[in-house]
């Protein structure tokens, strides 16, 4: 797997996300990142795949364990995010702030982050990418006992969720989770 600790990341953008992607890639490369770009490379790119196909391609690479994390870019960030989220074990978020970028990883274990070039300026996109790539599930962004365990349980349950089985069971969980939620969960920042 191409991992974040080895400074390797997957990226893709459609034509609308291209300017933001280019700014983020330039920044990451200046910091020593190896960036694998499977999206549109320029406005003249003859292979202008639409956002949904790029999202599915990135989602598949995450799902198959080829990459640990990916950055996606389109006009709104929404369409490419929805497509990537169709693949198993993809935990994707659309983000427009640094705090949301940290939170999506620290609390929710997101491995794919999507930004919209219509809404995120290049400098902000760079800061968002840094926050996403420098955060890990459970990192001290929140300060309450059991934070990691609580969120890791949710992340793991989502990873193995089977909609067909859930539907067969009348949309009820066969074994409801009986987890301890730390006393200070209500005190979370």
ROPA-536018 format. One record per residue (C-alpha): residue in one letter; residue number from 1; x negated, y negated, z. Coordinates in steps of 0.5 Angstrom, whole numbers. Example, Ala and Ser with C-alpha at 12.3 -4.5 7.8 and 13.67 -1.06 7.14 Angstrom:
2
<rec><r>A</r><k>1</k><u>-25</u><v>9</v><w>16</w></rec>
<rec><r>S</r><k>2</k><u>-27</u><v>2</v><w>14</w></rec>
# end
This chain:
189
<rec><r>X</r><k>1</k><u>0</u><v>0</v><w>0</w></rec>
<rec><r>X</r><k>2</k><u>-2</u><v>-7</v><w>-2</w></rec>
<rec><r>X</r><k>3</k><u>-2</u><v>-10</v><w>5</w></rec>
<rec><r>X</r><k>4</k><u>-2</u><v>-17</v><w>8</w></rec>
<rec><r>X</r><k>5</k><u>-8</u><v>-16</v><w>12</w></rec>
<rec><r>X</r><k>6</k><u>-12</u><v>-15</v><w>6</w></rec>
<rec><r>X</r><k>7</k><u>-9</u><v>-21</v><w>3</w></rec>
<rec><r>X</r><k>8</k><u>-5</u><v>-18</v><w>-2</w></rec>
<rec><r>X</r><k>9</k><u>2</u><v>-20</v><w>-4</w></rec>
<rec><r>X</r><k>10</k><u>7</u><v>-19</v><w>-10</w></rec>
<rec><r>X</r><k>11</k><u>10</u><v>-25</v><w>-13</w></rec>
<rec><r>X</r><k>12</k><u>16</u><v>-26</v><w>-18</w></rec>
<rec><r>X</r><k>13</k><u>19</u><v>-32</v><w>-21</w></rec>
<rec><r>X</r><k>14</k><u>24</u><v>-33</v><w>-27</w></rec>
<rec><r>X</r><k>15</k><u>24</u><v>-40</v><w>-31</w></rec>
<rec><r>X</r><k>16</k><u>27</u><v>-44</v><w>-26</w></rec>
<rec><r>X</r><k>17</k><u>23</u><v>-42</v><w>-20</w></rec>
<rec><r>X</r><k>18</k><u>16</u><v>-42</v><w>-24</w></rec>
<rec><r>X</r><k>19</k><u>14</u><v>-49</v><w>-22</w></rec>
<rec><r>X</r><k>20</k><u>15</u><v>-47</v><w>-15</w></rec>
<rec><r>X</r><k>21</k><u>11</u><v>-40</v><w>-16</w></rec>
<rec><r>X</r><k>22</k><u>5</u><v>-44</v><w>-19</w></rec>
<rec><r>X</r><k>23</k><u>4</u><v>-49</v><w>-13</w></rec>
<rec><r>X</r><k>24</k><u>5</u><v>-43</v><w>-8</w></rec>
<rec><r>X</r><k>25</k><u>0</u><v>-38</v><w>-12</w></rec>
<rec><r>X</r><k>26</k><u>-5</u><v>-44</v><w>-13</w></rec>
<rec><r>X</r><k>27</k><u>-5</u><v>-45</v><w>-6</w></rec>
<rec><r>X</r><k>28</k><u>-5</u><v>-37</v><w>-4</w></rec>
<rec><r>X</r><k>29</k><u>-11</u><v>-36</v><w>-9</w></rec>
<rec><r>X</r><k>30</k><u>-15</u><v>-42</v><w>-5</w></rec>
<rec><r>X</r><k>31</k><u>-14</u><v>-38</v><w>1</w></rec>
<rec><r>X</r><k>32</k><u>-17</u><v>-32</v><w>-2</w></rec>
<rec><r>X</r><k>33</k><u>-10</u><v>-28</v><w>-3</w></rec>
<rec><r>X</r><k>34</k><u>-10</u><v>-23</v><w>-9</w></rec>
<rec><r>X</r><k>35</k><u>-3</u><v>-25</v><w>-12</w></rec>
<rec><r>X</r><k>36</k><u>0</u><v>-20</v><w>-17</w></rec>
<rec><r>X</r><k>37</k><u>5</u><v>-24</v><w>-21</w></rec>
<rec><r>X</r><k>38</k><u>10</u><v>-19</v><w>-25</w></rec>
<rec><r>X</r><k>39</k><u>15</u><v>-25</v><w>-27</w></rec>
<rec><r>X</r><k>40</k><u>15</u><v>-31</v><w>-32</w></rec>
<rec><r>X</r><k>41</k><u>8</u><v>-34</v><w>-33</w></rec>
<rec><r>X</r><k>42</k><u>9</u><v>-40</v><w>-37</w></rec>
<rec><r>X</r><k>43</k><u>15</u><v>-44</v><w>-40</w></rec>
<rec><r>X</r><k>44</k><u>12</u><v>-41</v><w>-47</w></rec>
<rec><r>X</r><k>45</k><u>12</u><v>-33</v><w>-44</w></rec>
<rec><r>X</r><k>46</k><u>16</u><v>-29</v><w>-49</w></rec>
<rec><r>X</r><k>47</k><u>18</u><v>-24</v><w>-44</w></rec>
<rec><r>X</r><k>48</k><u>23</u><v>-29</v><w>-40</w></rec>
<rec><r>X</r><k>49</k><u>26</u><v>-24</v><w>-36</w></rec>
<rec><r>X</r><k>50</k><u>32</u><v>-26</v><w>-32</w></rec>
<rec><r>X</r><k>51</k><u>32</u><v>-27</v><w>-24</w></rec>
<rec><r>X</r><k>52</k><u>36</u><v>-20</v><w>-23</w></rec>
<rec><r>X</r><k>53</k><u>31</u><v>-16</v><w>-27</w></rec>
<rec><r>X</r><k>54</k><u>25</u><v>-19</v><w>-23</w></rec>
<rec><r>X</r><k>55</k><u>29</u><v>-18</v><w>-17</w></rec>
<rec><r>X</r><k>56</k><u>30</u><v>-11</v><w>-18</w></rec>
<rec><r>X</r><k>57</k><u>23</u><v>-10</v><w>-20</w></rec>
<rec><r>X</r><k>58</k><u>20</u><v>-13</v><w>-14</w></rec>
<rec><r>X</r><k>59</k><u>25</u><v>-10</v><w>-10</w></rec>
<rec><r>X</r><k>60</k><u>23</u><v>-3</v><w>-13</w></rec>
<rec><r>X</r><k>61</k><u>16</u><v>-4</v><w>-11</w></rec>
<rec><r>X</r><k>62</k><u>17</u><v>-6</v><w>-4</w></rec>
<rec><r>X</r><k>63</k><u>22</u><v>0</v><w>-3</w></rec>
<rec><r>X</r><k>64</k><u>17</u><v>5</v><w>-6</w></rec>
<rec><r>X</r><k>65</k><u>11</u><v>2</v><w>-1</w></rec>
<rec><r>X</r><k>66</k><u>7</u><v>-1</v><w>-7</w></rec>
<rec><r>X</r><k>67</k><u>7</u><v>-8</v><w>-3</w></rec>
<rec><r>X</r><k>68</k><u>8</u><v>-10</v><w>4</w></rec>
<rec><r>X</r><k>69</k><u>11</u><v>-17</v><w>3</w></rec>
<rec><r>X</r><k>70</k><u>13</u><v>-21</v><w>-3</w></rec>
<rec><r>X</r><k>71</k><u>15</u><v>-28</v><w>-5</w></rec>
<rec><r>X</r><k>72</k><u>21</u><v>-29</v><w>-10</w></rec>
<rec><r>X</r><k>73</k><u>23</u><v>-36</v><w>-14</w></rec>
<rec><r>X</r><k>74</k><u>29</u><v>-38</v><w>-18</w></rec>
<rec><r>X</r><k>75</k><u>33</u><v>-44</v><w>-18</w></rec>
<rec><r>X</r><k>76</k><u>37</u><v>-43</v><w>-12</w></rec>
<rec><r>X</r><k>77</k><u>33</u><v>-37</v><w>-9</w></rec>
<rec><r>X</r><k>78</k><u>40</u><v>-33</v><w>-8</w></rec>
<rec><r>X</r><k>79</k><u>40</u><v>-29</v><w>-15</w></rec>
<rec><r>X</r><k>80</k><u>33</u><v>-26</v><w>-14</w></rec>
<rec><r>X</r><k>81</k><u>34</u><v>-25</v><w>-7</w></rec>
<rec><r>X</r><k>82</k><u>41</u><v>-21</v><w>-8</w></rec>
<rec><r>X</r><k>83</k><u>38</u><v>-17</v><w>-14</w></rec>
<rec><r>X</r><k>84</k><u>32</u><v>-15</v><w>-9</w></rec>
<rec><r>X</r><k>85</k><u>36</u><v>-13</v><w>-3</w></rec>
<rec><r>X</r><k>86</k><u>39</u><v>-8</v><w>-8</w></rec>
<rec><r>X</r><k>87</k><u>33</u><v>-3</v><w>-7</w></rec>
<rec><r>X</r><k>88</k><u>33</u><v>1</v><w>0</w></rec>
<rec><r>X</r><k>89</k><u>28</u><v>-2</v><w>5</w></rec>
<rec><r>X</r><k>90</k><u>28</u><v>-9</v><w>3</w></rec>
<rec><r>X</r><k>91</k><u>29</u><v>-14</v><w>8</w></rec>
<rec><r>X</r><k>92</k><u>30</u><v>-20</v><w>4</w></rec>
<rec><r>X</r><k>93</k><u>31</u><v>-27</v><w>6</w></rec>
<rec><r>X</r><k>94</k><u>33</u><v>-34</v><w>3</w></rec>
<rec><r>X</r><k>95</k><u>29</u><v>-39</v><w>6</w></rec>
<rec><r>X</r><k>96</k><u>28</u><v>-47</v><w>6</w></rec>
<rec><r>X</r><k>97</k><u>24</u><v>-48</v><w>12</w></rec>
<rec><r>X</r><k>98</k><u>18</u><v>-46</v><w>16</w></rec>
<rec><r>X</r><k>99</k><u>22</u><v>-44</v><w>22</w></rec>
<rec><r>X</r><k>100</k><u>27</u><v>-40</v><w>18</w></rec>
<rec><r>X</r><k>101</k><u>21</u><v>-37</v><w>15</w></rec>
<rec><r>X</r><k>102</k><u>18</u><v>-35</v><w>21</w></rec>
<rec><r>X</r><k>103</k><u>24</u><v>-33</v><w>24</w></rec>
<rec><r>X</r><k>104</k><u>26</u><v>-28</v><w>18</w></rec>
<rec><r>X</r><k>105</k><u>20</u><v>-24</v><w>20</w></rec>
<rec><r>X</r><k>106</k><u>19</u><v>-25</v><w>27</w></rec>
<rec><r>X</r><k>107</k><u>26</u><v>-23</v><w>29</w></rec>
<rec><r>X</r><k>108</k><u>29</u><v>-19</v><w>23</w></rec>
<rec><r>X</r><k>109</k><u>22</u><v>-16</v><w>20</w></rec>
<rec><r>X</r><k>110</k><u>24</u><v>-19</v><w>13</w></rec>
<rec><r>X</r><k>111</k><u>19</u><v>-16</v><w>8</w></rec>
<rec><r>X</r><k>112</k><u>21</u><v>-21</v><w>2</w></rec>
<rec><r>X</r><k>113</k><u>22</u><v>-28</v><w>2</w></rec>
<rec><r>X</r><k>114</k><u>26</u><v>-32</v><w>-3</w></rec>
<rec><r>X</r><k>115</k><u>26</u><v>-40</v><w>-5</w></rec>
<rec><r>X</r><k>116</k><u>30</u><v>-44</v><w>-9</w></rec>
<rec><r>X</r><k>117</k><u>26</u><v>-49</v><w>-13</w></rec>
<rec><r>X</r><k>118</k><u>32</u><v>-53</v><w>-14</w></rec>
<rec><r>X</r><k>119</k><u>32</u><v>-54</v><w>-6</w></rec>
<rec><r>X</r><k>120</k><u>24</u><v>-53</v><w>-4</w></rec>
<rec><r>X</r><k>121</k><u>19</u><v>-58</v><w>-6</w></rec>
<rec><r>X</r><k>122</k><u>12</u><v>-55</v><w>-7</w></rec>
<rec><r>X</r><k>123</k><u>9</u><v>-57</v><w>-1</w></rec>
<rec><r>X</r><k>124</k><u>14</u><v>-54</v><w>3</w></rec>
<rec><r>X</r><k>125</k><u>14</u><v>-48</v><w>-1</w></rec>
<rec><r>X</r><k>126</k><u>7</u><v>-47</v><w>1</w></rec>
<rec><r>X</r><k>127</k><u>8</u><v>-48</v><w>8</w></rec>
<rec><r>X</r><k>128</k><u>14</u><v>-43</v><w>8</w></rec>
<rec><r>X</r><k>129</k><u>10</u><v>-38</v><w>4</w></rec>
<rec><r>X</r><k>130</k><u>4</u><v>-39</v><w>10</w></rec>
<rec><r>X</r><k>131</k><u>9</u><v>-38</v><w>15</w></rec>
<rec><r>X</r><k>132</k><u>12</u><v>-32</v><w>12</w></rec>
<rec><r>X</r><k>133</k><u>5</u><v>-29</v><w>11</w></rec>
<rec><r>X</r><k>134</k><u>2</u><v>-30</v><w>17</w></rec>
<rec><r>X</r><k>135</k><u>8</u><v>-27</v><w>22</w></rec>
<rec><r>X</r><k>136</k><u>10</u><v>-20</v><w>24</w></rec>
<rec><r>X</r><k>137</k><u>16</u><v>-17</v><w>27</w></rec>
<rec><r>X</r><k>138</k><u>16</u><v>-19</v><w>35</w></rec>
<rec><r>X</r><k>139</k><u>10</u><v>-24</v><w>34</w></rec>
<rec><r>X</r><k>140</k><u>12</u><v>-29</v><w>40</w></rec>
<rec><r>X</r><k>141</k><u>16</u><v>-34</v><w>37</w></rec>
<rec><r>X</r><k>142</k><u>22</u><v>-32</v><w>42</w></rec>
<rec><r>X</r><k>143</k><u>20</u><v>-31</v><w>49</w></rec>
<rec><r>X</r><k>144</k><u>25</u><v>-26</v><w>52</w></rec>
<rec><r>X</r><k>145</k><u>24</u><v>-19</v><w>55</w></rec>
<rec><r>X</r><k>146</k><u>25</u><v>-14</v><w>50</w></rec>
<rec><r>X</r><k>147</k><u>25</u><v>-18</v><w>44</w></rec>
<rec><r>X</r><k>148</k><u>21</u><v>-14</v><w>40</w></rec>
<rec><r>X</r><k>149</k><u>25</u><v>-7</v><w>42</w></rec>
<rec><r>X</r><k>150</k><u>32</u><v>-10</v><w>41</w></rec>
<rec><r>X</r><k>151</k><u>30</u><v>-13</v><w>34</w></rec>
<rec><r>X</r><k>152</k><u>26</u><v>-7</v><w>32</w></rec>
<rec><r>X</r><k>153</k><u>32</u><v>-2</v><w>33</w></rec>
<rec><r>X</r><k>154</k><u>36</u><v>-7</v><w>29</w></rec>
<rec><r>X</r><k>155</k><u>31</u><v>-7</v><w>23</w></rec>
<rec><r>X</r><k>156</k><u>30</u><v>1</v><w>23</w></rec>
<rec><r>X</r><k>157</k><u>37</u><v>2</v><w>23</w></rec>
<rec><r>X</r><k>158</k><u>38</u><v>-2</v><w>17</w></rec>
<rec><r>X</r><k>159</k><u>33</u><v>2</v><w>14</w></rec>
<rec><r>X</r><k>160</k><u>36</u><v>8</v><w>14</w></rec>
<rec><r>X</r><k>161</k><u>43</u><v>6</v><w>14</w></rec>
<rec><r>X</r><k>162</k><u>47</u><v>10</v><w>9</w></rec>
<rec><r>X</r><k>163</k><u>54</u><v>6</v><w>6</w></rec>
<rec><r>X</r><k>164</k><u>57</u><v>13</v><w>3</w></rec>
<rec><r>X</r><k>165</k><u>56</u><v>16</v><w>10</w></rec>
<rec><r>X</r><k>166</k><u>59</u><v>10</v><w>14</w></rec>
<rec><r>X</r><k>167</k><u>65</u><v>10</v><w>9</w></rec>
<rec><r>X</r><k>168</k><u>66</u><v>17</v><w>10</w></rec>
<rec><r>X</r><k>169</k><u>66</u><v>16</v><w>17</w></rec>
<rec><r>X</r><k>170</k><u>72</u><v>11</v><w>16</w></rec>
<rec><r>X</r><k>171</k><u>67</u><v>5</v><w>17</w></rec>
<rec><r>X</r><k>172</k><u>65</u><v>7</v><w>24</w></rec>
<rec><r>X</r><k>173</k><u>58</u><v>9</v><w>27</w></rec>
<rec><r>X</r><k>174</k><u>58</u><v>16</v><w>29</w></rec>
<rec><r>X</r><k>175</k><u>53</u><v>15</v><w>35</w></rec>
<rec><r>X</r><k>176</k><u>54</u><v>8</v><w>37</w></rec>
<rec><r>X</r><k>177</k><u>47</u><v>5</v><w>39</w></rec>
<rec><r>X</r><k>178</k><u>47</u><v>4</v><w>47</w></rec>
<rec><r>X</r><k>179</k><u>41</u><v>0</v><w>47</w></rec>
<rec><r>X</r><k>180</k><u>39</u><v>-5</v><w>53</w></rec>
<rec><r>X</r><k>181</k><u>39</u><v>-12</v><w>52</w></rec>
<rec><r>X</r><k>182</k><u>34</u><v>-16</v><w>56</w></rec>
<rec><r>X</r><k>183</k><u>37</u><v>-20</v><w>61</w></rec>
<rec><r>X</r><k>184</k><u>35</u><v>-26</v><w>58</w></rec>
<rec><r>X</r><k>185</k><u>38</u><v>-25</v><w>51</w></rec>
<rec><r>X</r><k>186</k><u>42</u><v>-31</v><w>52</w></rec>
<rec><r>X</r><k>187</k><u>37</u><v>-35</v><w>54</w></rec>
<rec><r>X</r><k>188</k><u>33</u><v>-34</v><w>47</w></rec>
<rec><r>X</r><k>189</k><u>31</u><v>-41</v><w>44</w></rec>
# end
